[in-house]
Amino acid sequence: MDSDLTLDGNLTLDGNAAAGVLAEVFVSECTTAMTRCDACGAVEMVGALKAYVQAPGTVLRCRHCESVLMRVVRGAGSCWVDVRGLTWMQFSVATPGRSSGADAV
Amino acid sequence: MGRLSWQPATVTDAFAETPQVRTLELDVTGWTGHLPGQHVDVRLTADDGYQAARSYSIASAPEEKGPRLTVERIDAGEVSPYLVDELRTGDRIEVRGPIGGFFVWHAGLGGPVLLLAGGAGIVPLAAMLRHRVASGSDAAVRLIYSSRSLGEVIYREELDRLATHEGVDVVHTLTREQPAGWRGFGRRVDRELLAEAAWPASSSPLTYVCGPTAFVEKVAGSLVQLGYDPRTIRTERFGPTGR
């Protein structure tokens, strides 16, 4: 990744380009989370979505139907995450079960 | 895993890879290690307080000192000319990371692994290759690396050394200019080149493609045409310039 390269021409990147801004607000790793597009039903990892990083925020679109799935905008002192294009996100978490409790977050 | 925050980093070494490309070795406060393929965000602050941040892939293997970043100068860029031309050993910048879990390969994922690099797209893939060798993994790894000319091949001598390890293949293609007697490929990575140089789709490799957007689109599309499962192909695009 070398984001100075995105200053001209084709601005489409992959969802992993949004990993930094998402990691500012999500504790779980987002780029390996699964998403379902609410418009076409496609299920993809965030890292495989189309990312547009040149807008005032970061826009993630469905690779299949181009619908806007997520928008992340940083402002002074706050970060807005608009997920209305998603039906759901699925994150990997530690398997619940009998343990010493050391897995508790 | 906690939320991401900016950390001070000191440049401990800096050296040219090619006239356009430089590697920076950093000492980052509180660095907890990384996985091959991850990146960091770099933030520069001007005297007047203006800040600019960009993402750069980590070049080093987790087993090595570092992290090291390899940066290509984009003349119209706001950050890379400073990193390539101005930054000196001992200077301080800010970084946050490591970032990203999607475009990642580590020895535990096994092989075979197919790496396809266009230009500076070699950087995260070289981290995977270095880790493959440094970790003692026996995963079969093949790198197909497209550059404009021999002089623009990043890490050329090191890749030659890595390719001497059992199970590691490095295939070069030079798209604009080939030296006399060149025995590698001399054209862009397309379906025919992949049919000849990549593993057949039936071997189901984990595939990582990194480079300019046009390179990634062409290569990923060709792999799917050749029967690769799209879900085994992970891509990282970083903008324009045809190679």
Interface residues (C-beta under 8 A of the other chain):
Chain A: M1 D2 S3 D4 L5 T6 L7 D8 G9 N10 L11 T12 L13 D14 G15 N16 A17 A19 G20 A23 E24 V25 F26 V27 S28 E29 T31 T32 M45 V46 G47 A48
Chain B: M1 G2 R3 L4 H39 D41 R54 S55 Y56 S57 V71 E72 I74 A76 G77 E78 V79 S80 R96 G97 I99 G100 G101 F102 F103 A120 V123 P124 C210 P212 T213 A214 R234 T235 E236 R237 F238 G239 P240 T241
